[in-house]
Amino acid sequence: MVPEVKQTRLAHLLEGYAPLEKELEARIWDRVFRAGWSPDDPMSLQIAHDTIQESRMDSFGAKMAALPGQLDRAVQSALDKVEAARARAAKADRQAIAEQVAQDTTAALQAALPRFERTLHRRTAQRLVLTLAFVTLVTGTGGYIWGRHDTAELETRFAAFATRADAVTWISLLTSNGNLDQNMSEACTPGGSGFVVTPEGRRACHVPLWLDAPDVPTHGPLTVTDFTTDHLTSLQTRASSFVLLAVGLLLGAVLRPLPRKLRRWMAQR
């Protein structure tokens, strides 16, 4: 029969503090044996108790020493989370403000675009009218000055012509042949009544010159063709008409796409 092994009082104490680290338990036994006390001696129990308390105080001190760093890390982590949340909220606010501003701007532009287009058309029309008026004024003034110059020369010639002895005869001829341009256009065109070709191959024209006023043929009312023909014989009239027509067409071609381009530019903005 195996005899029962009796545990010491120190072993019973250590079982009461179990579980203990092996290093701590070894330190307790070492201190007891170094002090020369028996495991059943009360001093051995006191040494074990002091060693256990010492170990616990060291562990508590280490934890207290690490506590400020842990608090700093926890505070920094909390601050980082708060800053990240604030940044997300600020970004969302900026996006919402930008979207609202864009919507308000778009609505304002859409509301103002028809009025702006009307204003642009009105200004364009005003500029076109002013330009045409200016061109008309310039061409009219130039034509008037040119005509007055020619009239002054004619007045000078007729004043000298009126002093001649045969002035009455010449005035009668002028009165009897009031539309020489029409007579020449009817007689001198190929196939006309006065158009001839000489034996040498040179072309000539017999223009009818009326000597008596009662024999002047009476023409009916001028047709559109006659009116156009009479006016196109004048170089001044042709020049003025072509200048006005060219300026009007040029201004119309330049200003016509302007509203459409401006509308497209406003839509892109």
Summary of the structure (lengths in Angstrom):
residues: 269
radius of gyration: 61.8
end to end distance: 106.6
largest distance: 189.5
contacts: 578
relative contact order: 0.06
helix: 76%
strand: 2%
